[in-house]
Amino acid sequence: MDATNNPGKSPIVKAVCSPVLLVDIVLIALGIVFLLESRNIRPGFQQALDARVYPRAVAVIVVAALILHFVQTFRKEWQSRRRSIKSRLDAQSAPRIASEARVRLVSVLALFIAYILVIRRVGYFESGYLFLVGSMIALGERTFGWIVRSVFIALAITAAVYLVFGVFLRVYVPPGILLR
Amino acid sequence: MMYGLRVASEPFSLLVISGGTLLGLIFGAIPGLTSTLGIVLLLPVTFGMNPAVGLAMLSAIYIGGISGGQISAILLNMPGTPASIATTFDGYPMARKGQAGKALSYGVIASFVGGMLSLAALVTIAPILGRFALRFQTYEYFLLGILGLVVVSSLSGKSTVLGIASAALGLMIATVGADPLSGVNRFTFGIRALDGGIALLPAMIGLFVISEVLSQVCETQSEFSFHSGALDSMRLSIKEIASHWKNMLRSSLIGIGFGILPGAGAAIANFVAYDQAKKASKHPERFGTGIPDGVIASETANNAVTAAAFVPTLTLGIPGNAVTAILLAGLTLHGLTPGPGLFRDELGVVYSIFAALLFANIIMVILYYLVMIRFFRWALRVPKKILLPVIVIMAVAGTYNVRYSFNDLWVLAMFSCAGFVFRRHGFPITPMILGIILGPIMEGALRTGMMRTGGSFMPFFTRPYSIGLIILIVVSIALSGVYRRFEERKKAELLRQQKADN
């Protein structure tokens, strides 16, 4: 992702590929999609200001503001590169995620998506328990002791959550195979 | 008034008010759970009670919920409710500096002062302010929304342009789904799940809570979410508190003003109060680095909204925000008719609610220092590897409870990933959230106003209240520009000074 460390590319490509500007580019594209899609909206019946006008105006503001920010940032970046000053974008971007942290992030994200996928079939408390065990193992030490402890800690937390949400507050959550 | 005090001070009433406040504090502190949810859950329980006691309990949950939001905002940088987003700006940096106890204490005192002043306003000047707020029409509500977005855009992030882009992005997200006025589907891209639009709470929890969880997952060095690992003393001297009286008074007035206006509320008041505190400060460059002024402004304002929001609810039957809308439903379910008639026919119930708000504010302070302090001490010892997954499952329950929709969980996942990317690359999140909150109100106000005038924009520029608001918007933009330059100059001076010292 960090193009500034890539010596093979031209300075313009390096600047545009900076994560800060990439976020701008993605959001500008999203704004344009909304702008184009606004043509497919029906005007609505007897409206002084029809259903298309307001969202279209908002999408124009999004695109215009982001283009302005993109140009401002790119110009500053370009000038600083020409003066061989360390890139401003390098300073603006967050530091790169360490490989160990990346593994943890991907694991937790995957578990989170899996949690949402199975919650309807398995139930809130049951899938929550599986998520708790999985993420505690992903975030903790990879030792047999911690894995065993995770299983029991997750069980205790699930029991506490069940008592609070299920029994005391009677919050409606997706019913499960064992707990409802 | 004496009847209200007598009803609210009965042992059972006090117990119910205390329980409601504690529940509110807990609900406010857990990201994803709100006082709105607490009131909805407890509403059926109050059916068996005297209406005055039942409504006193629901009001107590409201007070506790708004105040409880500061706990996770200060300790974990995760606002429990939208009302405490601005509390994170200085509260969390204070916690990182090892002053979490002080930050919480300032927050509690500020909440108490805001709540009490708001109550005083409710009892004494409510009718006058209510009449003034009633003069605001749709044009003013639209401009009020713009004012809120301008203030927040100039506040967050390093660039005002980016703040405006983020706010507009929020407004754009709010247009997804069926158009509230004509029923026409917009930006659903053929996905039926989007017909109902994107709900605020899943988006907010994703952008603020889960994205913060993901950011903390990436920090492998620290074992605890709370950085210093221990809570400092919560004791504050009278002198320390009294030195902030101007900030508390200003923020209370802002909170009261926003509370009285239906549809506005604590979500905007905390930003405006923070912005005004920053503009009025002799050292605005220190805001955001962890100073009590920021916490005080936000917490005073959001609690000052609580009692003031009852003004339009009780006097006009127009709810000031989501919570008072549910309380309005509570009044109706108890057989009472909100509106001017309530003051004539059910004065006892009205004064019981006033008395309950008074007791709930006092009990809130006592609970913080006696019960919640132990909770903080325990919570701070929980390592990240346990705390973060627990926050996720709480957030999932909170999200699902909004509309009992599995689609909202996907919205949560999407906004969590987007929030994580935005956080890492300095894209401001707060204006976007405010855009999502204000979007439907602003569009509705604009289009209803245009319908009245047959498509003419003239009332925006001819009505005295509109002109006043336009002037405020222009002044706010100008002041933000001046302030930004002043801030940059101050920062450059500080850097020069640091270099000279080295």
Interface residues (C-beta under 8 A of the other chain):
Chain A: P19 V20 V23 L27 L30 G31 F34 E37 S38 I41 R42 P43 G44 F45 Q47 A48 L49 D50 A51 Y54 P55 V58 A59 I61 V62 A65 L66 L68 H69 Q72 Q92 S93 A94 I97 A98 E100 A101 R102 R104 L105 V108 L109 F112 I113 Y115 I116 I119 R120 Y124 G128 F131 L132 S135 M136 L139 G140 I153 I157 V161 F165 L169 R170 V171 Y172 V173 P174
Chain B: L37 L41 S159 V161 L162 I164 A165 A168 L169 L171 M172 T175 D179 L181 S182 G183 V184 N185 R186 F187 F189 I210 V213 L214 V217 C218 E219 T220 K384 K385 I386 L388 P389 V390 V392 I393 M394 V396 A397 Y400 N401 Y404 F406 L409 W410 L412 A413 S416 C417 V421 F422 R423 R424 H425 G426 F427 E443 L446 R447 M450 M451 T453 G454 G455
